[in-house]
Amino acid sequence: MQMIIASRGADLTEPIRSHIRARLNAALDQHASRVSRVEVVIEDENGPRGGVDQVCRVVVSLTNGMKFRHQRRGLDLYANVSLIADKVKRRVGRQLAKLHDRRNKA
């Protein structure tokens, strides 16, 4: 599983990078053989003006070509990443279970 972490206008410190890696690896560990790529973009939409502008975008690509996109906006980047990791885990697990059920019924 390849993980790409990028930033647009936001400070991407090593603790944040470590948190992103840890949360997404933990969330996708069960399905790591089926996930080909995870792209994370952290963006500060308002720049120095402040406000609720920290955006975390995640795109998960599976080996079968399916892609899932999630986005979360808020003040706390760590919380945004954690919430997205939980959503990604549920969605990938649900989708792979559907594919497994279809194969077994056919």
N, CA, C and O atoms as a GROMACS GRO file, in nm:
protein
  424
    1MET      N    1   0.085  -0.117   0.000
    1MET     CA    2   0.000   0.000   0.000
    1MET      C    3   0.090   0.124   0.000
    1MET      O    4   0.172   0.143   0.090
    2GLN      N    5   0.073   0.204  -0.101
    2GLN     CA    6   0.151   0.326  -0.114
    2GLN      C    7   0.072   0.441  -0.051
    2GLN      O    8  -0.048   0.456  -0.077
    3MET      N    9   0.139   0.522   0.032
    3MET     CA   10   0.072   0.636   0.095
    3MET      C   11   0.146   0.764   0.059
    3MET      O   12   0.267   0.777   0.078
    4ILE      N   13   0.070   0.859   0.006
    4ILE     CA   14   0.125   0.989  -0.034
    4ILE      C   15   0.057   1.095   0.052
    4ILE      O   16  -0.066   1.103   0.057
    5ILE      N   17   0.138   1.177   0.119
    5ILE     CA   18   0.086   1.283   0.204
    5ILE      C   19   0.140   1.416   0.152
    5ILE      O   20   0.261   1.434   0.140
    6ALA      N   21   0.048   1.507   0.120
    6ALA     CA   22   0.087   1.637   0.064
    6ALA      C   23   0.017   1.749   0.140
    6ALA      O   24  -0.078   1.726   0.215
    7SER      N   25   0.065   1.870   0.118
    7SER     CA   26   0.010   1.987   0.185
    7SER      C   27  -0.005   2.101   0.086
    7SER      O   28   0.076   2.118  -0.005
    8ARG      N   29  -0.111   2.179   0.104
    8ARG     CA   30  -0.133   2.300   0.024
    8ARG      C   31  -0.162   2.415   0.119
    8ARG      O   32  -0.274   2.430   0.168
    9GLY      N   33  -0.061   2.494   0.145
    9GLY     CA   34  -0.079   2.612   0.229
    9GLY      C   35  -0.088   2.585   0.378
    9GLY      O   36  -0.117   2.676   0.455
   10ALA      N   37  -0.066   2.462   0.420
   10ALA     CA   38  -0.072   2.428   0.562
   10ALA      C   39   0.063   2.374   0.607
   10ALA      O   40   0.137   2.316   0.527
   11ASP      N   41   0.094   2.393   0.734
   11ASP     CA   42   0.217   2.339   0.788
   11ASP      C   43   0.199   2.190   0.812
   11ASP      O   44   0.111   2.149   0.889
   12LEU      N   45   0.280   2.110   0.747
   12LEU     CA   46   0.272   1.965   0.761
   12LEU      C   47   0.392   1.919   0.841
   12LEU      O   48   0.496   1.884   0.785
   13THR      N   49   0.378   1.920   0.972
   13THR     CA   50   0.488   1.885   1.061
   13THR      C   51   0.501   1.733   1.070
   13THR      O   52   0.411   1.659   1.031
   14GLU      N   53   0.613   1.688   1.123
   14GLU     CA   54   0.636   1.544   1.136
   14GLU      C   55   0.535   1.477   1.230
   14GLU      O   56   0.491   1.366   1.201
   15PRO      N   57   0.496   1.540   1.343
   15PRO     CA   58   0.393   1.477   1.426
   15PRO      C   59   0.260   1.457   1.352
   15PRO      O   60   0.192   1.355   1.371
   16ILE      N   61   0.223   1.552   1.268
   16ILE     CA   62   0.099   1.537   1.190
   16ILE      C   63   0.115   1.425   1.089
   16ILE      O   64   0.025   1.342   1.074
   17ARG      N   65   0.229   1.421   1.018
   17ARG     CA   66   0.255   1.312   0.924
   17ARG      C   67   0.249   1.176   0.993
   17ARG      O   68   0.190   1.082   0.940
   18SER      N   69   0.309   1.167   1.110
   18SER     CA   70   0.309   1.041   1.185
   18SER      C   71   0.167   1.001   1.224
   18SER      O   72   0.130   0.883   1.217
   19HIS      N   73   0.088   1.099   1.267
   19HIS     CA   74  -0.051   1.071   1.304
   19HIS      C   75  -0.131   1.021   1.183
   19HIS      O   76  -0.208   0.926   1.194
   20ILE      N   77  -0.112   1.086   1.069
   20ILE     CA   78  -0.183   1.045   0.948
   20ILE      C   79  -0.145   0.901   0.911
   20ILE      O   80  -0.232   0.818   0.886
   21ARG      N   81  -0.014   0.873   0.909
   21ARG     CA   82   0.032   0.738   0.875
   21ARG      C   83  -0.024   0.634   0.972
   21ARG      O   84  -0.074   0.530   0.931
   22ALA      N   85  -0.014   0.664   1.101
   22ALA     CA   86  -0.058   0.568   1.203
   22ALA      C   87  -0.208   0.540   1.194
   22ALA      O   88  -0.250   0.425   1.196
   23ARG      N   89  -0.289   0.646   1.184
   23ARG     CA   90  -0.434   0.628   1.180
   23ARG      C   91  -0.481   0.555   1.055
   23ARG      O   92  -0.565   0.466   1.062
   24LEU      N   93  -0.426   0.593   0.938
   24LEU     CA   94  -0.471   0.529   0.815
   24LEU      C   95  -0.416   0.387   0.802
   24LEU      O   96  -0.485   0.299   0.751
   25ASN      N   97  -0.293   0.364   0.847
   25ASN     CA   98  -0.241   0.227   0.846
   25ASN      C   99  -0.324   0.137   0.937
   25ASN      O  100  -0.354   0.024   0.901
   26ALA      N  101  -0.359   0.187   1.055
   26ALA     CA  102  -0.441   0.108   1.147
   26ALA      C  103  -0.580   0.082   1.089
   26ALA      O  104  -0.635  -0.027   1.103
   27ALA      N  105  -0.637   0.183   1.023
   27ALA     CA  106  -0.771   0.169   0.967
   27ALA      C  107  -0.774   0.072   0.850
   27ALA      O  108  -0.871  -0.002   0.832
   28LEU      N  109  -0.669   0.071   0.769
   28LEU     CA  110  -0.668  -0.010   0.648
   28LEU      C  111  -0.583  -0.136   0.659
   28LEU      O  112  -0.570  -0.210   0.561
   29ASP      N  113  -0.527  -0.162   0.775
   29ASP     CA  114  -0.438  -0.277   0.794
   29ASP      C  115  -0.507  -0.409   0.756
   29ASP      O  116  -0.445  -0.495   0.693
   30GLN      N  117  -0.631  -0.424   0.794
   30GLN     CA  118  -0.707  -0.545   0.767
   30GLN      C  119  -0.722  -0.570   0.617
   30GLN      O  120  -0.730  -0.685   0.574
   31HIS      N  121  -0.727  -0.465   0.538
   31HIS     CA  122  -0.749  -0.475   0.394
   31HIS      C  123  -0.629  -0.428   0.314
   31HIS      O  124  -0.643  -0.392   0.197
   32ALA      N  125  -0.511  -0.427   0.373
   32ALA     CA  126  -0.392  -0.371   0.309
   32ALA      C  127  -0.359  -0.438   0.177
   32ALA      O  128  -0.308  -0.372   0.086
   33SER      N  129  -0.388  -0.565   0.163
   33SER     CA  130  -0.358  -0.634   0.037
   33SER      C  131  -0.450  -0.591  -0.076
   33SER      O  132  -0.417  -0.610  -0.193
   34ARG      N  133  -0.564  -0.533  -0.044
   34ARG     CA  134  -0.660  -0.489  -0.145
   34ARG      C  135  -0.652  -0.339  -0.173
   34ARG      O  136  -0.715  -0.290  -0.267
   35VAL      N  137  -0.574  -0.265  -0.093
   35VAL     CA  138  -0.557  -0.121  -0.111
   35VAL      C  139  -0.425  -0.097  -0.182
   35VAL      O  140  -0.319  -0.138  -0.134
   36SER      N  141  -0.432  -0.030  -0.296
   36SER     CA  142  -0.309  -0.004  -0.371
   36SER      C  143  -0.246   0.131  -0.336
   36SER      O  144  -0.124   0.145  -0.336
   37ARG      N  145  -0.331   0.231  -0.305
   37ARG     CA  146  -0.277   0.366  -0.286
   37ARG      C  147  -0.369   0.448  -0.196
   37ARG      O  148  -0.491   0.436  -0.203
   38VAL      N  149  -0.308   0.530  -0.113
   38VAL     CA  150  -0.382   0.624  -0.029
   38VAL      C  151  -0.317   0.761  -0.048
   38VAL      O  152  -0.197   0.777  -0.028
   39GLU      N  153  -0.398   0.858  -0.089
   39GLU     CA  154  -0.349   0.995  -0.110
   39GLU      C  155  -0.416   1.086  -0.008
   39GLU      O  156  -0.538   1.087   0.006
   40VAL      N  157  -0.334   1.162   0.064
   40VAL     CA  158  -0.384   1.253   0.167
   40VAL      C  159  -0.336   1.394   0.132
   40VAL      O  160  -0.217   1.415   0.108
   41VAL      N  161  -0.429   1.488   0.131
   41VAL     CA  162  -0.394   1.628   0.107
   41VAL      C  163  -0.449   1.711   0.223
   41VAL      O  164  -0.568   1.707   0.253
   42ILE      N  165  -0.360   1.784   0.286
   42ILE     CA  166  -0.397   1.875   0.394
   42ILE      C  167  -0.392   2.016   0.337
   42ILE      O  168  -0.293   2.056   0.276
   43GLU      N  169  -0.500   2.092   0.358
   43GLU     CA  170  -0.507   2.224   0.300
   43GLU      C  171  -0.558   2.326   0.402
   43GLU      O  172  -0.649   2.298   0.480
   44ASP      N  173  -0.499   2.444   0.400
   44ASP     CA  174  -0.544   2.556   0.481
   44ASP      C  175  -0.612   2.653   0.385
   44ASP      O  176  -0.545   2.731   0.318
   45GLU      N  177  -0.745   2.648   0.379
   45GLU     CA  178  -0.819   2.725   0.278
   45GLU      C  179  -0.813   2.875   0.300
   45GLU      O  180  -0.805   2.951   0.203
   46ASN      N  181  -0.817   2.921   0.424
   46ASN     CA  182  -0.821   3.065   0.451
   46ASN      C  183  -0.685   3.126   0.475
   46ASN      O  184  -0.673   3.248   0.486
   47GLY      N  185  -0.582   3.044   0.484
   47GLY     CA  186  -0.449   3.096   0.508
   47GLY      C  187  -0.439   3.164   0.644
   47GLY      O  188  -0.493   3.112   0.742
   48PRO      N  189  -0.372   3.278   0.652
   48PRO     CA  190  -0.351   3.343   0.782
   48PRO      C  191  -0.476   3.410   0.840
   48PRO      O  192  -0.473   3.458   0.953
   49ARG      N  193  -0.585   3.415   0.765
   49ARG     CA  194  -0.707   3.480   0.814
   49ARG      C  195  -0.773   3.402   0.927
   49ARG      O  196  -0.848   3.459   1.006
   50GLY      N  197  -0.746   3.271   0.936
   50GLY     CA  198  -0.803   3.189   1.043
   50GLY      C  199  -0.941   3.138   1.008
   50GLY      O  200  -0.984   3.148   0.893
   51GLY      N  201  -1.008   3.085   1.106
   51GLY     CA  202  -1.142   3.030   1.085
   51GLY      C  203  -1.136   2.879   1.067
   51GLY      O  204  -1.030   2.818   1.073
   52VAL      N  205  -1.254   2.821   1.044
   52VAL     CA  206  -1.265   2.677   1.024
   52VAL      C  207  -1.220   2.647   0.882
   52VAL      O  208  -1.300   2.648   0.788
   53ASP      N  209  -1.091   2.620   0.868
   53ASP     CA  210  -1.039   2.610   0.733
   53ASP      C  211  -0.941   2.497   0.712
   53ASP      O  212  -0.887   2.484   0.602
   54GLN      N  213  -0.915   2.416   0.812
   54GLN     CA  214  -0.825   2.303   0.794
   54GLN      C  215  -0.904   2.192   0.724
   54GLN      O  216  -1.002   2.141   0.779
   55VAL      N  217  -0.860   2.155   0.604
   55VAL     CA  218  -0.931   2.054   0.526
   55VAL      C  219  -0.838   1.935   0.506
   55VAL      O  220  -0.720   1.951   0.471
   56CYS      N  221  -0.893   1.817   0.528
   56CYS     CA  222  -0.819   1.694   0.504
   56CYS      C  223  -0.896   1.615   0.398
   56CYS      O  224  -1.012   1.581   0.418
   57ARG      N  225  -0.829   1.587   0.287
   57ARG     CA  226  -0.890   1.509   0.179
   57ARG      C  227  -0.814   1.378   0.164
   57ARG      O  228  -0.691   1.377   0.162
   58VAL      N  229  -0.887   1.268   0.155
   58VAL     CA  230  -0.826   1.137   0.142
   58VAL      C  231  -0.890   1.064   0.024
   58VAL      O  232  -1.012   1.062   0.010
   59VAL      N  233  -0.805   1.006  -0.061
   59VAL     CA  234  -0.851   0.923  -0.172
   59VAL      C  235  -0.787   0.786  -0.154
   59VAL      O  236  -0.665   0.773  -0.149
   60VAL      N  237  -0.870   0.683  -0.144
   60VAL     CA  238  -0.823   0.546  -0.129
   60VAL      C  239  -0.852   0.473  -0.259
   60VAL      O  240  -0.966   0.469  -0.305
   61SER      N  241  -0.747   0.416  -0.319
   61SER     CA  242  -0.761   0.339  -0.443
   61SER      C  243  -0.741   0.192  -0.412
   61SER      O  244  -0.641   0.152  -0.353
   62LEU      N  245  -0.839   0.111  -0.453
   62LEU     CA  246  -0.829  -0.033  -0.434
   62LEU      C  247  -0.761  -0.098  -0.554
   62LEU      O  248  -0.750  -0.037  -0.660
   63THR      N  249  -0.717  -0.221  -0.537
   63THR     CA  250  -0.648  -0.291  -0.645
   63THR      C  251  -0.740  -0.322  -0.762
   63THR      O  252  -0.693  -0.344  -0.874
   64ASN      N  253  -0.872  -0.325  -0.738
   64ASN     CA  254  -0.967  -0.352  -0.847
   64ASN      C  255  -1.006  -0.226  -0.924
   64ASN      O  256  -1.090  -0.232  -1.014
   65GLY      N  257  -0.946  -0.111  -0.889
   65GLY     CA  258  -0.972   0.013  -0.962
   65GLY      C  259  -1.072   0.106  -0.896
   65GLY      O  260  -1.087   0.220  -0.940
   66MET      N  261  -1.142   0.061  -0.793
   66MET     CA  262  -1.239   0.148  -0.724
   66MET      C  263  -1.165   0.254  -0.644
   66MET      O  264  -1.055   0.231  -0.594
   67LYS      N  265  -1.229   0.371  -0.632
   67LYS     CA  266  -1.172   0.481  -0.554
   67LYS      C  267  -1.278   0.534  -0.458
   67LYS      O  268  -1.396   0.542  -0.492
   68PHE      N  269  -1.232   0.570  -0.339
   68PHE     CA  270  -1.319   0.631  -0.239
   68PHE      C  271  -1.258   0.764  -0.199
   68PHE      O  272  -1.138   0.773  -0.172
   69ARG      N  273  -1.342   0.868  -0.196
   69ARG     CA  274  -1.295   1.001  -0.158
   69ARG      C  275  -1.368   1.046  -0.032
   69ARG      O  276  -1.490   1.031  -0.020
   70HIS      N  277  -1.292   1.101   0.061
   70HIS     CA  278  -1.349   1.156   0.183
   70HIS      C  279  -1.284   1.290   0.212
   70HIS      O  280  -1.166   1.311   0.183
   71GLN      N  281  -1.363   1.380   0.269
   71GLN     CA  282  -1.312   1.513   0.303
   71GLN      C  283  -1.371   1.553   0.437
   71GLN      O  284  -1.486   1.523   0.468
   72ARG      N  285  -1.290   1.621   0.516
   72ARG     CA  286  -1.336   1.670   0.646
   72ARG      C  287  -1.275   1.808   0.670
   72ARG      O  288  -1.156   1.830   0.645
   73ARG      N  289  -1.357   1.900   0.718
   73ARG     CA  290  -1.313   2.037   0.744
   73ARG      C  291  -1.335   2.069   0.891
   73ARG      O  292  -1.438   2.034   0.948
   74GLY      N  293  -1.238   2.133   0.952
   74GLY     CA  294  -1.253   2.170   1.092
   74GLY      C  295  -1.127   2.238   1.144
   74GLY      O  296  -1.030   2.256   1.071
   75LEU      N  297  -1.130   2.274   1.271
   75LEU     CA  298  -1.016   2.341   1.332
   75LEU      C  299  -0.906   2.245   1.372
   75LEU      O  300  -0.788   2.278   1.363
   76ASP      N  301  -0.945   2.125   1.418
   76ASP     CA  302  -0.849   2.029   1.471
   76ASP      C  303  -0.812   1.926   1.364
   76ASP      O  304  -0.891   1.838   1.330
   77LEU      N  305  -0.692   1.940   1.311
   77LEU     CA  306  -0.646   1.852   1.204
   77LEU      C  307  -0.636   1.706   1.250
   77LEU      O  308  -0.667   1.615   1.174
   78TYR      N  309  -0.592   1.685   1.374
   78TYR     CA  310  -0.580   1.549   1.427
   78TYR      C  311  -0.716   1.481   1.433
   78TYR      O  312  -0.729   1.364   1.398
   79ALA      N  313  -0.817   1.554   1.477
   79ALA     CA  314  -0.953   1.500   1.484
   79ALA      C  315  -1.007   1.472   1.344
   79ALA      O  316  -1.073   1.371   1.321
   80ASN      N  317  -0.978   1.561   1.250
   80ASN     CA  318  -1.022   1.540   1.111
   80ASN      C  319  -0.966   1.409   1.055
   80ASN      O  320  -1.038   1.330   0.994
   81VAL      N  321  -0.838   1.388   1.077
   81VAL     CA  322  -0.772   1.268   1.026
   81VAL      C  323  -0.832   1.143   1.091
   81VAL      O  324  -0.858   1.044   1.023
   82SER      N  325  -0.854   1.148   1.221
   82SER     CA  326  -0.910   1.033   1.292
   82SER      C  327  -1.050   1.000   1.243
   82SER      O  328  -1.082   0.883   1.222
   83LEU      N  329  -1.134   1.101   1.224
   83LEU     CA  330  -1.270   1.077   1.176
   83LEU      C  331  -1.270   1.021   1.034
   83LEU      O  332  -1.347   0.931   1.002
   84ILE      N  333  -1.184   1.073   0.949
   84ILE     CA  334  -1.174   1.022   0.812
   84ILE      C  335  -1.124   0.878   0.812
   84ILE      O  336  -1.173   0.795   0.735
   85ALA      N  337  -1.028   0.847   0.898
   85ALA     CA  338  -0.976   0.710   0.905
   85ALA      C  339  -1.087   0.612   0.943
   85ALA      O  340  -1.096   0.504   0.886
   86ASP      N  341  -1.171   0.650   1.037
   86ASP     CA  342  -1.284   0.564   1.076
   86ASP      C  343  -1.381   0.545   0.960
   86ASP      O  344  -1.429   0.434   0.937
   87LYS      N  345  -1.412   0.653   0.888
   87LYS     CA  346  -1.503   0.644   0.774
   87LYS      C  347  -1.445   0.556   0.664
   87LYS      O  348  -1.515   0.474   0.606
   88VAL      N  349  -1.317   0.574   0.636
   88VAL     CA  350  -1.250   0.496   0.531
   88VAL      C  351  -1.252   0.347   0.568
   88VAL      O  352  -1.279   0.262   0.482
   89LYS      N  353  -1.225   0.316   0.693
   89LYS     CA  354  -1.225   0.176   0.737
   89LYS      C  355  -1.361   0.112   0.715
   89LYS      O  356  -1.370   0.002   0.660
   90ARG      N  357  -1.467   0.181   0.757
   90ARG     CA  358  -1.602   0.127   0.739
   90ARG      C  359  -1.639   0.112   0.593
   90ARG      O  360  -1.695   0.010   0.552
   91ARG      N  361  -1.608   0.214   0.514
   91ARG     CA  362  -1.650   0.212   0.374
   91ARG      C  363  -1.576   0.106   0.293
   91ARG      O  364  -1.637   0.034   0.214
   92VAL      N  365  -1.445   0.096   0.312
   92VAL     CA  366  -1.368  -0.005   0.239
   92VAL      C  367  -1.411  -0.144   0.283
   92VAL      O  368  -1.429  -0.233   0.199
   93GLY      N  369  -1.428  -0.164   0.413
   93GLY     CA  370  -1.474  -0.294   0.462
   93GLY      C  371  -1.610  -0.332   0.407
   93GLY      O  372  -1.630  -0.447   0.367
   94ARG      N  373  -1.702  -0.238   0.405
   94ARG     CA  374  -1.837  -0.263   0.353
   94ARG      C  375  -1.833  -0.297   0.204
   94ARG      O  376  -1.901  -0.390   0.160
   95GLN      N  377  -1.754  -0.222   0.128
   95GLN     CA  378  -1.746  -0.246  -0.016
   95GLN      C  379  -1.682  -0.381  -0.047
   95GLN      O  380  -1.730  -0.453  -0.135
   96LEU      N  381  -1.576  -0.415   0.024
   96LEU     CA  382  -1.510  -0.544   0.000
   96LEU      C  383  -1.600  -0.660   0.042
   96LEU      O  384  -1.596  -0.766  -0.019
   97ALA      N  385  -1.681  -0.641   0.147
   97ALA     CA  386  -1.776  -0.744   0.188
   97ALA      C  387  -1.881  -0.765   0.080
   97ALA      O  388  -1.920  -0.879   0.053
   98LYS      N  389  -1.928  -0.657   0.018
   98LYS     CA  390  -2.026  -0.669  -0.091
   98LYS      C  391  -1.967  -0.746  -0.208
   98LYS      O  392  -2.033  -0.833  -0.264
   99LEU      N  393  -1.843  -0.713  -0.244
   99LEU     CA  394  -1.779  -0.783  -0.355
   99LEU      C  395  -1.762  -0.931  -0.322
   99LEU      O  396  -1.781  -1.016  -0.410
  100HIS      N  397  -1.726  -0.963  -0.199
  100HIS     CA  398  -1.709  -1.101  -0.156
  100HIS      C  399  -1.842  -1.176  -0.163
  100HIS      O  400  -1.846  -1.291  -0.208
  101ASP      N  401  -1.951  -1.112  -0.119
  101ASP     CA  402  -2.084  -1.174  -0.124
  101ASP      C  403  -2.128  -1.200  -0.266
  101ASP      O  404  -2.186  -1.305  -0.295
  102ARG      N  405  -2.102  -1.106  -0.356
  102ARG     CA  406  -2.139  -1.124  -0.497
  102ARG      C  407  -2.066  -1.242  -0.558
  102ARG      O  408  -2.125  -1.319  -0.634
  103ARG      N  409  -1.939  -1.256  -0.527
  103ARG     CA  410  -1.861  -1.368  -0.582
  103ARG      C  411  -1.911  -1.501  -0.529
  103ARG      O  412  -1.916  -1.599  -0.604
  104ASN      N  413  -1.948  -1.507  -0.404
  104ASN     CA  414  -1.994  -1.631  -0.345
  104ASN      C  415  -2.132  -1.671  -0.394
  104ASN      O  416  -2.163  -1.790  -0.398
  105LYS      N  417  -2.215  -1.576  -0.432
  105LYS     CA  418  -2.349  -1.605  -0.483
  105LYS      C  419  -2.345  -1.650  -0.629
  105LYS      O  420  -2.433  -1.723  -0.675
  106ALA      N  421  -2.244  -1.606  -0.701
  106ALA     CA  422  -2.238  -1.636  -0.846
  106ALA      C  423  -2.192  -1.778  -0.872
  106ALA      O  424  -2.182  -1.818  -0.988
   0.00000   0.00000   0.00000
